[in-house]
Amino acid sequence: MRQDGAVTAEMTEQLRARATAWLDDDPDPADRQELAALLDTGPAGTVELADRFAGPLSFGTAGLRGPLRAGPNGMNRAVVRAAAAGLVRWLAARDAAGPIVIGYDARHRSHEFAVETARVATGAGRRALLLPGPLPTPVLAYAVRELDAAAGVMVTASHNPPQDNGYKVYLGAALGGPGGAGAQLVSPADAAIEATIREVGPLTEVPLGEPGEVLGDDLLQRYLDAAVAVVDPDAPRALTVAYTPLHGVGGAVAAEAFRRAGFDAPAVVAEQAEPDPDFPTVAFPNPEEPGAIDLAVALGASTGADLVIANDPDADRCAVAVPDPARGAGPDDPAGWRMLRGDEVGVLLADHLMRRATPGVYATTIVSSSLLRALAEARGVRYAETLTGFKWIVRAGSVPEPSLERPRSPLADARREAPGPVTDTDLAFGYEEALGYAVAPRLVRDKDGITAALLVAELAATLRAQGRTLVDRLDELAAEFGRYATDQLSVRVTDLADIGAMMSRLRAAPPDTLLDHKITVDDLLPDADVLRLSADGLRVVVRPSGTEPKLKAYLEVVVAADADPAPELTRLRAEISTALGLISPGGPTG
């Protein structure tokens, strides 16, 4: 399409020719029928065709993610076959020994895509091992290490809308690099695999073999046995929990984990207990979204629960809600509950592990709360700060990625490595503000919502035995360090160019002050498209989202323990909105 959005006759013919060529090579009859029907609509289907052929899905957050539809800019069997062929060829070119282990969730077409991947792998002469059913992403991440696989593939779109699916790639010990055995792939491997995918050629010529070997249930049992080991066997267990898997695959695994760990079975939201790829009770199956855990909170209030735990649909994230006396309502009223921010849960878990004398590096990202740094310094433990994403967090403590080794990088001073040799077991704990926690990185080199839920329950039960709550512990940390309050400003766009324009505007004319404090500006280019604005007691990190058409600004203020941070956060939000050009100086915040 032209810049003005118009489609010329010549462009239409070129587009139809590309679509016809794709259709002729597409291995899936239903996808071919879908694309043929779109071609038959004539000019009315041109805009849709242009979107589907705007470009191929690219490797982003450790793989592919997009809407389920025919064409290169969607998730379908043709795209999966090409991705699998590129991956196995890339592994072969590097003499990576071992099988590919493949997991999948309960989304539409997930099992189909997993089997397609297996057939491509076996057709290339490599063993393919499929998990024994729809299971959480952390089980796949565990399996890559446990089975000494060359690589792992997880077919999931995590907490995306129901019309999406995705394809995450994990690398084994041989190619994962220091700290990366069983972790999501990172640069430059992602770009190299993507280049190999582009060289695959006609899909009809990709050799296909048998649909792989389905693993026995013993793998899941080994994961569960290892997962419950994160809980201190001597810690209290008296606790009432309400739980939801949000229509995902975490329900049965979480329930069994709680049973084996010695906790009472959680009360489960009946309407959300079973996997359902349509996610019928939520507008968006992400526990961070407003309303997503309302049913769980209502269940917690009606059952007298001590806390509510929610996993996202592939159970790699963990959300926590608690009764909060500051809400002015009792614990039997949903209005008296609040969901803890990821930064709050992250610091609670880190503090708990430090108190248990768990050795190693405590890591988070540049957009998470800076309270973890203060906590690590006060407790005398190692701290590391990484770019966003668990693919970087789990490598903290090992050899830094080359792009972050340059002395000029603003991240260089934040990475505090241990003297002498390091190993991939040096990470003690990692978290990101988006509800992701690695509480047992020797078990799963990724975020894991099951083990995180167990450790949250242990902490809550321990505090309950002392007549205290998670909110009480947060108040105690605030009394020691000040109250670190975080929030987000998220700007969704329809034109991705708007994100670049806002980042350019902020780089060209950053504010001199925020909240009347003179600020320091750190530009993380070329390491990352991130701007960090900071002063004593406040920080703002601005970056484009890696998975959605959004610009995100992460806000943090530090106030006295007895102060209300809300006015400061509101004012900071308005000042950043002005700096980004979203509102005029003195105008409404919207």
N, C-alpha and C positions, 0 to 999 in steps of 0.2 A: 504493500500500500504506500501511497505517497504520504508526505509529511502531513498533508491536510486531511488524510483519512480516506481520500478517494481511491478507487480501484480502476485502473485503466483496462481496456480490452486486452492489450498485450499482457499485462500482469495477470489477468484472469486466465488466459490461455496457458501461461507458464505455470500458474498455480494448479490448474486442472491436470496438466501433464505430470507434474510432480505427484499429485494425489493418485493419478492412475498408475504411475510406476510403483508407488508404495503399495497400492491395493494388489497389484500383480505379485508382489513379493511377501505379502502379509500371510503368515501361516494359520491365522485363526478365522474360520468361516464366519462367525458372528461379527468379528471386527470388519471383515471384508464387506459384509452385508451393510453394516452401519455406514461405512465410508461410501459405498456405492449409492446408498440412499441419499446421502448428502450431495453427491455429485449430480444426482438426478433432479435436485431442487433447482438447478440452474443458478441464476444470479442471486437468488435469495439465500443460497448457501455459501456464497463467496466469502462473506465476512467470517463465518465459522471455519471454513477451510483455511483462510488466511491465518487464523489463530492456531489451528492445529498444526500448520506447517510453518509457523513463525520461526521455528528452530527446534532442534532436538532438546529434550530434557538434559540438563547438564548435572554432573556430579556436584552436589552442594554439601549439605550436612551429612558427610560420610556416604553419599550415594545419591539415589534418585527419589524424587517425590513429585506427584502431580495428579491431575484428575484422571479417572478411569474413562478412557475414550480412545478410539482408533486414531492413528497418526503419530508422527514423531514427537509431538509436544504433548504427550499423554502417557499414562501407564497402561500398557496392553501387552499381549503375548509377544508381539514383534519386538517391542522395545526391550522386554525382559530377555528374549533370546539373544539379542545383540549384546546386551549388557553382560550376560553370562558368558557368551563366547569371548568377549573382550577380556573379561576377568580371567578365564581359564588360560587363555593364550598369554596373558601378561604373567601369570604364575609360572607357566611352562618356560617362558623365556628367561626366568630367573631361577630355574631349577628348584622351585619351592616344592619340597616333598610333603606328602600328607594329603588327607581328604579335604573336601569342602563340606562343611556341616551347614545345614540349611534349616532355618526356623521360619515360622509364619504365624500371624495372628488370625483373628476370625473375620477380618474385613472381606468385602466382596473380592473374589478372585485370588485371595492370598494363597490358598492351597494350590491352585492352578499354576500360579507363578513360581511357587516353590518347586513343583514337579518339573516344570519347564527348565528351571535352572539345573536340577539334578540330571535331566536327560542330556543337556548340553555338556555337563561335566563328564558323565559316563561316556558320552560319544567321543570325547577327547581323550579317553583312557584314564580318567581320574575317578577315584571313589567319591560317591556322593552319599552323605548321611543325612537323612531327614529326621527332625525331631518327631516324637510319636504323636503329635497332635498340635492344635493351636495353643501356644504357650507364651509366657512373657518374654520380652526381649532379653532381660538379664539371664534367662536360662540359656539362650543361644550364646550370649557373650561368655558365660561360664563354660559351655560346651567347647568353644574354640580352644580354650586353654586345657580343659580336662582331656580332650581327645587329641591334643597335639595336632590340630588341623592346620593346613596351609592357609586357609581363610574361612570365613563364615559369612553367610548371607542371611539377613533377617528381612522378610517381606512384611512390612508394616508402614503405616503412615502415622503411627503414634496417636496424637490427639487431634489430628486434622479432621475436617468434616467427612461425612460418610462417603462422599463421592470420590475421595482421594485414596491412593495407595502409594507405597514407596518401597525402596530397595536399599537397605543399609549394608555396608560391607565392613567386615572386621578382618584384621590380618593376624596370622599366627606369629609365633616367636621368631621365625626366620626373617620375616619381612616387616614386622611391626616396629622394629627398632627398640632402643632402650626405653623401658617403661611401657612399650606398646604391644606386648604379647597379649592377644585377645582384645585389643582396643580398636575403636573405629579408625579407619584409615585417615591419614592426613596428607598434606602436600609434601613432596611432589607426587606421591603415589596416585592420588586422585586424578591429577591431570594426565599422568602416564596411562592409567587404565582407560580414561575417557578417549585418549588418542588411539588406543588399541581398539576400542569399540568402533570408532569411525572407520577403521581399516578392515572391519569384518567382511564386508562384501555382501553378496546376495544371501538372504536368510535361508533360502531353499537349499543352499549348499552347505549349511552348517550341519555337521554330522550329529545325529541324535542317538543316544543309547537307551538303556533301561532307566526306569524312574527312580533309581537310587535304592538304598537300603534304609528301611524305617527302623530307627533305633528303638530299643526296648524301654520300658518304663523305669529301668534301673538308673538311667542318666538323671531323670527328674528326682529320683529318690536320693541320689548322691548330692545333687544341688541342695535339696531340702535339708539333708543332714548337715551339710556345711553351712547353710544359711542360719540355722538355729544356733550354731556355735557362736554367733556374734553376741548372743545374750549371756550375761553372767549367770552361771547355774545357781549361784547363791543369792541372786537379787530377788526382791519381792515379785510376786505375780498377781496379787489381788488388784484387778483392774477391770472396768467395764468399758467395752469399745463398741462403737457403731461403725460400720464399714460399708463402702461401696466400691465395686470395680468399674463403675460407669459403663456397663454393658461390654466390658472388655474381657481379657483372658486371665486376669489376675485373681479372680474370685476363689477358685478351688485351691490354687497354690497358696494364696495368703491364708486361707482357713486352715490348711494342713500345717503351714509354718507356725501359726499361732498355737495349734494343738500340740505339735512336737516341742515347742518351746515352753509349754506348761501353762499357757494363758487360757482362760475361758474362751470359748468360741465367740467371736464377735457377732453382734446382731447385724444382719445384712439387709440392705435395702432390697426388698423383694422385686420391685419393678426393674432393678438394674443388675440383678444377680447373675443372669445368664448372658453369655456373649450374644450380641445382636449388632450386625454391621450397619444397621440403620440408626442406631442410637436414638430411639424414639422419644425418650423422656428429657433430652437436653437439646438446647439449640446448638451447642457447640461442645463436643466431648472433651473439654479441657478443664480440669479442676480449677484453673486460675480464672476462668470466665465467670462473670456474675451469674448466679443462679445454678451453676453446674452441680454444686454439692448441697443444694437446699433440701433435697429429700433425705440425704444422710444426716444433716443437722437436725431436721425434724425428728428423725428416728432417734438420734442421740438424746434430744430433749425429752422425748416420750419414754425412753427406757432408762433414764437416769445415768447415762453414760458419763464416764470421766473425760473421754475425748472421742472425736470423730476422725477416722482415717479414710482417705480416698486414694485409690490408684488411678492413673490415667489408663486408657484402653489397652496399652501394651505393657503396663505395670512397671515402667522404668522410672516413673515419677511418683511422688508421695505427697499428698496434701494433708494438713492437720488443722482441725478446728477444735476450739476449747470454750468452755463457759468463761465469761469475763465479767467480773462484778462491775467493772467500769461501764458496762452497757446499760446498767440500770434495770435489768430484768433478771429473773431467776434462771437457773440452769434448766428448768422444766419448760422454758419459753425459748423458742428458736431465736427470738430477738436478743436474748442474753448471751448468744454465742458469737464468736468471731473466728474467722480463718486466719491462722498465722501466716505471715509472709515467709517466703522461702529463705530470706536472710535470717529471720528469727529462728526458724527450725534449724538452719545450717549452723548458727552459732550455738544453739542449745546442744546439738549433737557433738559439735567440736569440743565444747566445754566438758561434756560428759565423758568423751573419750580421753581428753587430757586428764581428767580427774581419775580415770582408770589407768593412767600412766601408759597409754598406748603410744609407742614410739613412732617417729617418722615425721614426714612433711605434712603439714596441714595447708591445703590449697584451695583457692577460689579464683574467680575471674575478675577482670578489670571493671566489670559492671556490677559486681556484688558488693555488699556492704564492706566498708573498711574496718568494721569492728573485729573481724577475724584476725586482721593484722595486729591490732592492739591486744587482743586476747593472747595471741601466740607470743608476742613480746613479753607480756606480763607473766606468762607461764613458762617462758624459757624454752619453747619448742620452735622447730624450723617452720618457716612460712614461705609459700610461693604464690605468685600471682601470674595468671596466664591470660591469653586471649580467650574470647568466649567459646564455649563448647567443651563437652567432656572429652573430646578427642585430645584436647590440650591439657585439661585438668589431670587426667590419669598419667600423663607423661611428666608432671611436675616432680622434681626431685631427681630425675634422670638427666641425661645430657640434653641441654636446651636445643630446640629446633634451630637450624642455622640462621634463619631470618631474625632471630631474637638475640643472637650473640654479639651483634654490633654494639660497640660502646655507646653509640648515639641513641640507641633505642630507649625510650622511657621505661620499658619493662625490665631493662637489664638490672637496675638496682633493686627491683622487687623480687628477683629470683635469688633466694638464699640457699645455695647448694651446700650439702655436707662436704667436708674435706675428704679426700681420698676417693676410692672407687664407689660407684653407686650401682644399685640393682633395681629391677622393676618392682621390688617389694618395699621400696623406701617410702612410698606414699602411705600415710596413715589414714587420711580422710580428705575428701574433696567434695565441694558442693558448688552449685550455681543457683542464683536467685530464682530461676524458673522451676523450682521444686525438684531439682535433681540432686541426689546425694549418693556418694560412694563411701559407705561405712565399712566395707570389707573388700578393699581393692585387691587383696591377694586372691580373693574368690572370684570377683567380677570386676573386670577392668572397664567399668562403665557405671553410669548411674543405675541404681537398683531400688525400685520401690518396695520390694518385699523385705529385704534386709533393713532398709530404712524404717519401715513400719515396725519391725520387731524392736529396733533400738529405741525408737520413740516410745513404744509401749514400756520397755524396761525403764527408761528414764521417768516416765509418768508414774509407773507403779512404785518406783523407789521414792519419788517425791510424795506420793499419796501416803505411803507408810510413815512418812515424817509429818503428815498433816499439811503438806504444801502441794502446789500445782505448778504446771509449766509457766503460767503467768507470774507466779511468785518468783520463779527462778529468773525469768526475764527482768523482773523488777530488781532483783539482787544484782544482776549483771549491770543494769542501768545505774544502780547506786555506786558501783565500782568504776565504771568506765564512762558514764554519761549515757543518755538515751540516743542511740543511733536509729533514726527513723528514715525509711526509704519509701519511694513512690516512683511511678512511671508516668511519663507523658508519651503516648503512642499516637502517631499520626498515620492513618491509613490513606493510601493514594491509589488512584486509578492509572496514573501515568508515572512510570518509574523515574522518568526524567525529573519529576518534582522532588524526589529524594536527593538527587545530585544537586539540584538548585538550592535546596535548603542547606545542605552541607557546605556548598560553595559560599553561600551567603554568610554562614557562621564563621567559616575560615577567613573570609575577607574582612569581616567586621565583628569580631567577638566582643561581647560586652566588657567594659573596663571593670565593672563591679557587679557583684551579685549579693543581694541582701546587705548592701552598703559595705561589703568587703572587697578589697582589691584582689583580683583573681590572677592565677597562673594558668596559662593555656599550654597543654601538651598535645601536639598533633602526632598521632601514631603512624601516619603514613611514612614509608610504604608498607610497614608491617601489617597494618589494618586501617580500614577507613573509619577511624575513631578519633573523636576530639574529647579531651578531658579538661574540664574547667574546675579549678579547685581553689579553696581558701581555707583558712582556719575554721573548722566547724561546718564546712559544707563541701559538696562535690557534685558535679554533673558530668555524666558520660553520655555522649551522643553518638549514635551509630545507626546505619541501616540494618534492618532485620535480615538474618540469613535465610529465613524460610518463608517470609510473607512480604507483601508489598507495603511495608511500614517503615517509618523512621521512628526510632525509639530514643528517648532521653531518660536516663536513669538518675533519679534525684536522691540526694542524701543530705540530711542535716543532723548535727549533733547538738543536743540541748541538755540542760541539767536534768537529773533523774526525775525531779518533781515538776518539770515544765511540760507543757503541751506543745508538741512539735507541729501540730496541724497548721497553725497560722503561718509558720515559716515555710512549710512545704507548699502551701497554697500560693504564697508570694513568690517563691522560687519558680513554681510552675508558670506563673504569669510572666516573670522576667525572661525565662527561657523561651516561652511562646513568642514574646516580642522579638527576641534575638533571631528566632527562626523565621520571622516574617509572618507568623500565623495571626497575630493581632497587632494593632497599632499601639504605640506607646499610650498608656492611659486608657486603652479601650477594654472591652470585656474579654474575659479569658475563654469564653465559649464552653 
